[in-house]
Amino acid sequence: MAVMTIQSTKKSLKKYTVRIAKFCANAKGSTVVMFALALPALFGGAGIAIDFATFAMKQSTLQSAADAAALAGAKQLSLASTQDSIIQASAISYLTEELRGKDDAAKGIVKVDRQNGNVNVHVSEDWTPFFAHFLGADITPVTATSTASIAGESKVCVLTLATGPLSFAMDQNAKITATGCAIYSNSTDKMAVYFGGASSVEASLVCSAGGVIGKGAVGITQLQTDCPPLANPLAAVPVPKIGACTYTNLKISSGNMALNPGTYCGGIEVSGNAIVNFSPGEYIVKDGLFRVYNTATVNGTNTVFFLTGLKSLISFTNDATINLSGAETGTMAGLLFFEDPASTSLRIHNINATHAYNLTGTIYLSKGILLIDPNSNVGEKSAYTAIVSSRLYVQQGPSLVLNTDYGATSVPVPAGLHAGSSVVLTN
């Protein structure tokens, strides 16, 4: 609207200039003198119109940037107990990026109000209008103010803990649907988060402590960089006691079998068309894979699997069906898979089973890489799924579905993941 006003004003000035030239050529001398005396006022009025149009454009630009910076700051306030100085510096950085190449001279002030749960951003520019200051028109400095407040609780549904590049990566048409929760990378590397190969993610927030590459492929409610790293919310979960071997090198390839809690040395392998039902409790998978493949099926409610030893990895492949819900009580409540913190780094856990539709609970792999490369929707029937891992790679869609229907299950969300809230602009 402001650009149209300036253009129309310029056209009017050109039209008046032509008329004035004609008038001056034909009018009598006294009239010409009188009109000449009035010219400064005529041009001054047109100049003021241009000034006010420019002011409107600048004010709109500053307001948009202030809104974005306030929302970014409030997101950080909701995600972690971050120091005020870090939130302020991050909001200023966001503001600077929003104004880069538009109003580089603008300056911002950020205030954090923890008591009321909001972040206020005030931005101003000491702009000098070309005409208006001669006539006393008070339209400078140009200012804008915005406040964003915490509105309602959400969760962190993905947290990657690695500090190097590619802490969180998506490629090859991969898709994550995480409506109502946040995806967070702790890596401060400039390539901490990668989106490539027409990947896409739907989440309330994607927050990287470092940088993001491949932004153009992503459809996100909000993408934010330079976020403060989150403390590992599950670091204090105690390691369970490892007892004598209940089974050694257990392999089931047919039939219908029930298994009870215990220590499974050499891992658990379910293949063929076998169906295995896990009774409620804690399962120690030691020195071997938890492997399900072919058309095998595993079912379990109120179960948690502790993975310890060099080969203790998740491997769900082929047309296997995975229908598991995590622990409802006890020291590992909320967990579905728990990797031993003493494990070596960069081990790869793989989920690409066709029917891995229910993974209710938290997948906690503090040292490992979780690779999800399915040919169907992983987790689509889970009440909720949360992932805390060293790295998360999602490839070869269709998608990873991270539901947030927390009231639909008895599996609690671990307390440390109650870290996020939705935010809204309040003025």
N, C-alpha and C positions, 0 to 999 in steps of 0.2 A: 504493500500500500504506500509506503514511504517513497519507494523508488518511482512509482507512478506520479506522485505529487511533485517530485523534483523534475521529472521529465516534462510534465505539463507546465510547470512554472517556467522552464527554459523556453518552451514553445511560445508561451505568452510573452516573454521578454523579447523574443525575436520578432513576434508580430507587432508589439508596441514600438520596437525600434524602427521598423519599416514605416509605420504610420507617422512616427515622429519626424522621420526624414522628409516624408511627403509634405507634412504640415509645415515644417520649417521652410520648405521651398516656396510655398504659396501664401503663407500667412503674412500679415503686416508686422512690422518691426516690434511694436509694443507688445503684441500678443506673443510673439516669439520669445521676448525677454521674460514675460510672466511664466510662460510654459517652462522655459529653461530653469527658472527658479524653483519650479515644482518638481523637476526631474529627480533630485536627490531623494525626495520623499517617496516618489514612485518606485525607484530602484531599491530604496531602503526597505520598502514593504515587501517587494519580491524577494530581497535578500533574507529578510526575517523568515519568510515562508520556507526558503531553502534550509536555513539554520534549524528550524523546528522539525523539518522532515529528517534532517541528519540526526538530530537529537533523538527522534523516535526510533530510528534504526539502531543507534548505539544503545539506547536503553533496552530495546528488545534483545539485542545480542548479549548484553550484560546479564539480563534477567535469566535467559536460557542457560548461560554458563553457571550462574549462581545456583539455579535449581539443580543442575547436574552435580555440582560439587557438594551441595548439601545432602543429596541422596547418597552420594558415594561416602561421605563422612559418617552418615547415620548407619549405613550398612556396616562399616567397620566398628562402630560403637555397639552394634547388636551382635556381631560375630564373636567378639572376644573382649576380655578385660584389657583393652589396649590403652596405653598412656595417652592422655589428652594431646600431648605434643606430637605424637605420631599421627593421630587422627587429623590434627590441624595441618601438619606438613603434607599429608596425603591429599587432603581436600584442596589445599593451595596448588599442589602439583596438578590435580585434576582440573582445577580452574584455569591454570596456565595453558594446559593442552587445549581446553575448549576455546580459549581466546586467541590462540596462536594464529597470527596472520590476519586477525580481525580487529582486535583492540589490545595490542601488546602493551599499551601504556597503562592499562587498567590495573588497579591494585586491590587485593582482597584481604579481609579479616575474617577469621573463623573462630567461633566460640562454641565450646562443648558444654552442654548442660546435662550432667549425669542425673541429677535429681528428677528432671522432667523427661529425660530420655530423648534429647534432641540436639541437633547440630545446626547452628545458624551461620550463614555466609553473607557477608556484606561486601559488595564490590563497588568501586567508584573509579571514575576517570576524570582528571582535570582537563576537560576539553574546552578550548577557546573558540566560540562561534565567530564566524567572519564578520557578520553584520550586527547581530543582536547586542553585543556588548557596547556598541556605540550608542544604542538607544536605551540602554538600561534594562534589557530583558534578562531576567535572572533564570537561566536554564542550565547553568553549570555550577558544580560538577554534575556529571551524569552518574546516577547511583541505582543500585538494585539490591534487594535483600530477599533471602530465601531461608526458610526453616524446614528441616525434615525431621520427623519424629518416628520413634519405634511404635508400630501399630499392633502387631500380633506375632506370636511365636511361630517360627519355622525351625527347621533342623539343618545341620550340615550332613548331607547324605553321601558326600565323597570328600575325603581328606587324604591327599598324598603327602608323604613325609620326606621323600628324597630331596636332597639339596642341589643336585646337578641338573643338567638339561633333560628335557623330555620327562619330567615328573608325571605329567598327565598328557596323553596323546590320543588323538582319534584320526582315523584314516579310512580310505576305501569305502565311502558311502556309509560309514558307521553313524549311528544315531543314539543319543541318550535322551530319554524323557525323564526329567526329574522335577516335575511340577511341584512347586511349594517348598523346595529345599535348595540348598546351596552346594556348589562344587568348589573346592578349595585346594590350591596347591601351595605347599610351604616353600618350594624352591625359589631362591632369589636369582637364579640364572636368567639371562635375557631370553633364553629359549625354554623356559620352564614349562610352558603349555603350548601344545601344537595342535592345530586343526587343519587337516588337509584332506584331499581326495573327496570333496563334496560332503564332508562330514557335517553334522549339525547337532545342536544340543538345545533342549528346552529346560531352563532352570530359572529359579528366582534370581540367582546370581552365580556368575563364574568369577572367582577371585584368585588372582595369582600374586604371590609375594614377589615374583620376578616379572618377566615379560611374557608376551603372547605372540606367536607367529601363526600366520594363516587365518587372520581374523575374518577375512572376507567370506569364508565358508560357513560362518556360524550365525545362527539365529538365536539370540539370547536376550532375555529381558534386560540384563545389565552385565557388562563385561568390565572388570576393574583390575588394574595392575598396581604393583607396589603396595599390596596389602601386607599388614604385619603378620608374620608366621604365627600359626596357632600351636599351642602346646599339645603334645600327643594326649588326647583325652582318655586313652586306655592304658597309659604307661603303668599305672598302678595296679592293674589287674593281676592277681597272683597266679603263678604257674601251678597247675594241679600236681598232686603227688602221683608219681609214676610207679605202678605196682608191677607184680610179676606178669608174665605174658599169659593172657587169657587164650589167645590164639596165636599161631605163628604161620605167616605166609598164607593167610586165608584166601581161597579162591572159590567163587561160587558162579557156576555157568548155567545152571538150570534149576527149576523148581521154585518153591516159595519157602523162604527161610526167615526166622525171627532171630535177631541178634540182641544181646544184652550189653550194658555198659561194661567196660573193662579195657585192658591194654592189648592192642592188636599189633604184635611185633611183625615186622615185614609188610605191614599195610593190609588194606582190604581191597580185593579185586572182585567186581561184580560184572559179569559179561553174559553173552548169549541172550536168552529170554528170561533170565532169572529175576525174581522179585525178592527184595530183601526189606524187611520192616525192622527199623531200629526202635527198640523200647526207649522210653524217656531216661535221660541220664548223660554221663560224661564218657566220651570215647577217646582213648589215647591211641593215636595212629603213629606208630614208632618205626622209624627206619624203613619206610616203604610208602608207596603211593596209596592214596584213597582214589581208586580208579573205577569208573563206571562207564561202560561202553557197549557197543552193539545195540540191542534193543532192551537192555536190562533196565530195571526200575528200582529206585530206592525211595522209601518212605520213612518219615520220622517226625515226631512232634515232641517238643520240649527236650531237644537233643543239642549237644555241643561237641565238636570234634577238635581235639587238641593235637596239632601236628608237630612232632618233634623228631629230630634226626635228619641226616643228610637227604634221604630220598622221600621224606614225608611231604608230598605235594598233592594238590587237588588236580585231578585229571578227569573231566567229564566230557565225553566225546560221542561221535556218531549219533544214533537215534535214541540215546538213553533218555530216560525220564527221571528228573530230579524233583522230589517233593519233600522238602525239609524245612522245619521251623526250629529256631534256636531255643536256648535255655530260658526258662521262665523264672527261675529262682536261683539262689546260690551266688557264689563269688563271681561266676562267669555269666550271670543273668544278662540277657540281651545279645549274647554272642552265639553265632552259628559255627564259624570256623575261627580258630585261634592258633596262629603260628607262634612257636616257641621264640621268644625274643633273643635267645642265644643262637638262632639259626644263622647260617652264612647268608650274605647279601646276594641279591640279584637272582635268586631262584625263581623259576617261572611256574606259576599256577595257571592252569588253563581251563576255561569253561567255554565249550562250543557245542554242547549237546543240543540236539534239536528241541528237546522238551524240558529244558531247565527252567520250568515255569514258576516254581515256588522256592525261593531262597529267603524266607522271612527271618530277619535278624541282622546282625552285624558281621561282616566278613573282615576279620582283623589279621592283616599280614604285614607286620611292621618292618620286616626285612625283605619280603619277596615282591615280585612283580605279578600282578594279576592281569592275565591276558584273556580278553573276552572277544572271541571272533566267531559268532554264531551264524547259523542260517535261519534263525527264528528269534522271537523276542524272549530274551532272558529276563526272568523275574516278573513277568507280566501279571501273574496271579498271586504275587507276594503281597501281604498286607503292607509291609515296608521292607526295604533293603537299604542298608548303609554299608559303605566300604571305607575302611581305613587301611591303607597299604603304602608300601614304599613307593611304588609306581602303579599306575593303571593305564593299560593300553586297550583301546576298543577298536576293532577292525572288522571289515567285511560285514556290514549290516545284515539283517535289518536293525535291531536295536537292543540296548540295555534299558530296561524299565525300572526306575527307582521310585516305587510308590511311597506314599506318605500317609496311609490310612492307619495311623497308630492306634486308634481305638478299636480296630477290628481284630486285634490279636492280644494274647496274654504275654507275648514276648516284649519286655520293656525296652525302650530306647536307652542305651547307656547314658548315664548322667552327663558325661563330658560332651555328648553330641547335642545336648539341649543348648546350642550356642548361638543360634541365629534367630532373627526376627524380621518380619517384613517392615518396610518403612514407607512413609507417605509424606508428601509435602503438606505442611499445615499453614503456610502463608506464602 
